[in-house]
């Protein structure tokens, strides 16, 4: 069985879409329901900054992968069987 590793990229994009939805909800809750002071704004900025750093790091490593590579699973597993006598 052979498949392209680009399937993992599509799974990652779905994960990022879900993550973005929760990220926006978290930002909304922090700014809307948090106390209106310096601590709320600073933790929100730190939260967004760390998220940006994580996204930039993951995109750096993801761009280095050749997504056209095929992976073979279970190839040749049953080739060396001895027939029943």
C-alpha positions in Angstrom: 0.0 0.0 0.0 1.5 3.3 -1.1 0.3 6.8 -0.2 1.7 10.3 -0.4 2.8 12.1 2.8 0.8 15.1 1.6 -2.1 13.5 3.5 -0.4 14.5 6.7 -0.2 18.1 5.4 -3.9 18.2 4.8 -4.5 16.8 8.3 -2.2 19.5 9.7 -4.2 22.2 7.8 -7.5 20.9 9.3 -5.8 21.0 12.7 -4.7 24.6 12.1 -8.2 25.6 11.1 -9.6 24.2 14.3 -6.8 25.7 16.3 -7.5 29.1 14.8 -11.1 29.0 15.8 -10.2 28.2 19.4 -7.5 30.9 19.3 -10.0 33.6 18.3 -12.4 32.4 20.9 -9.7 32.6 23.6 -8.6 36.1 22.5 -12.2 37.2 22.6 -12.7 35.8 26.1 -9.5 37.3 27.4 -10.3 40.8 26.1 -14.0 40.8 26.7 -14.3 39.1 30.1 -10.9 39.8 31.6 -10.2 42.7 33.9 -9.5 45.9 31.9 -5.9 46.4 33.1 -2.3 46.1 32.0 -2.1 42.4 33.1 -4.9 41.3 30.7 -3.4 43.2 27.7 0.1 41.9 28.5 -0.9 38.3 28.8 -2.9 38.6 25.6 0.1 40.0 23.8 2.3 37.2 25.2 -0.3 34.6 24.1 -0.4 36.0 20.6 3.4 36.3 20.4 4.0 32.7 21.5 1.3 31.5 19.0 3.1 33.5 16.2 6.5 32.0 17.1 5.0 28.5 17.1 3.4 29.0 13.7 6.6 30.5 12.2 8.7 27.6 13.6 6.3 25.0 12.3 6.1 26.6 8.8 9.9 26.8 8.7 10.2 23.0 9.2 7.1 22.1 7.1 8.5 24.0 4.1 11.6 21.8 4.1 9.7 18.6 3.4 9.1 17.2 0.0 5.4 16.5 0.1 5.4 14.5 -3.1 7.2 11.6 -1.4 5.4 8.3 -1.3 5.4 6.0 1.7 5.1 2.2 1.3 3.4 0.2 4.0 3.3 -3.6 4.1 5.1 -3.9 0.8 6.9 -7.2 0.6 5.5 -8.4 3.9 4.1 -11.6 2.5 6.7 -12.3 -0.3 8.9 -14.7 1.6 6.2 -17.1 2.8 6.9 -20.8 2.6 3.9 -22.7 1.0 2.3 -25.4 2.9 3.5 -28.9 2.0 
